Each structure stands twice: as C-alpha cells, then as structure tokens.
C-alpha cells in the first residue's frame, strides 16, 4: 500500500516537473532553461547555459541581483557577503552580479539546480525584517505628506509621539490634536506586514495600556486609526484584533500603497469629526 503510494506520488511529481520545464534557444548562443521553481517574489527561476569549448557556463543572467535592487534591497558589504556565503554553500559563485559556475557536461544538471536554488535563497531577503521596516518608513512618509495636505487650521500634527501607558511607553506614528473642540484627537499607528499576529497583540496591549493610565482620562475620547500594511498577508484572527480595537482601519495591499495620499484626508476628516458610522459603511 505505502509502496504503491510512493510510486504514484513520484510519478505525479515527475510529470509535473517535466510538463513545467521549459527550454528556449538564445540569439546570442546557448539556451535558457526555466525551472518549475519560484522565488520569494513569485518569479519563475530561469538559468542560462552557454557552451564554452570543452565546458559549460551556467548562470542566472544577473536577474536575481537586479530583482533585489528593483525591489528596494540596496546591497551593503554585509549583504554581499551573505549572498556570497549562500552561493558557496551551493557550490557556485557570484561574479559581476551573476550567480554562476563553470562545469563539465556530467555536472550540468546539478549545476543548473544549484544556480536556481541559490537564486531562491537570496530572494528571501525580500521578506527580511529590515526590508519590512524600510517599507513601513516609506509609508510613514506618505502618511505624513497626506496629513500635511489635509491639515485643518485648528489642528496640530505630531510625529513619532511617545505615550506613557500604565505599564510601558508606546510610540504612535502620528497624533492630530485639535486646538479647540471642533474635532477629536486622532491617534495613528502604522502596522507593518511582518508577524501580523504579534503586531496585532502588541497593538492591543498598547491600546489598553494607554487607556489605563488614569493620569490622562482625556485619552478615552481619542479616536484611533490603524494603517495595516500588506493586509493580504494578515490572518483573520490578527485582523479581528486590530479591527476590534481601532475606531477604523486603513487596509493597504502591497500593490496599492500609492493610494494612501488619496484616502487619508477623507478618512481623517470623518474620524476627527466623530463620524464613525460613515467610516464603517
């Protein structure tokens, strides 16, 4: 029974790999092999094979390096050393931004896979905490600009404000404070896409800890906006925590961050005016 299952699964995997393996000739010589494997940024891996006299040169055409650069990974010396270490583990090297290796014909298949595996491992940097935080900082700048354009005359806007709770000190990305009583104070917190459940629970702790500080009873009248980044990666339980605590949320997909500037002013106008019903429609 188990032997037959293993045989069937092996056949299915072999058929899948064979059906999705692609090869095409290159005008400059050699060929491009597209493997049925994907990088972290959802890109099919392709490997270039060039014949050089009595050996083959196998490389990724510099695609991995250019893909990382175009998505915001600026290579420091530490990053380059990290990539070189990955390549070394797979028995290949990085030369002028290309993952590559020279090999004989009997090593060709192994080398093609090694170049592909190195490319996949290197793109793991696209979900590193460092890049996620850089993305959050970019969104912070966008929100700041939107608030500057929106700002009513009777409103003061503060950035990166430290708030003392009952048990800890918390940082809010923005607080909009009215000079009079025409508007409510709004607290804005940007929640990056990494570790959504942990982010949600920390947001919940911050929310209650700030309210529990009896020295500032006026905080009970604040309205709260949570800007959730990469919302498509958040689980329903994590989203439920944030939505249950914030007065409203601005849910941003990775592909639609540029829409922030257009959505913030209308949302803040309604929020600070106490028109919460309108926001939840």
Buried (B, 14 or more C-beta within 10 A) or exposed (E): EEEEEEEEEEEEEEEEEEEEEEEEEEEEEBEBBBBEBEBBEEBEBBBBBBEEEEBBBBBBBBBBBEBBEEBEBEBEEEBEEBBEEBBEEBBBBBEEBBBBBBBEEEBBEEBBBBBBBBBBBBBEBBEBEEBBEBBBEEBBEBBBEBBEEBBBEEBEBEEEBEBEBEEEEBEBBBBBBBEEEEBBBBBBBBBBBBEBEEBBBBBBBBBEBBBEBEEBEEBEEBBBBBBBBBBEBBEEEBBEBBBEBBBBBBBBBEEEBEEBBEBBBEBBBBBBBEEEEBBEE
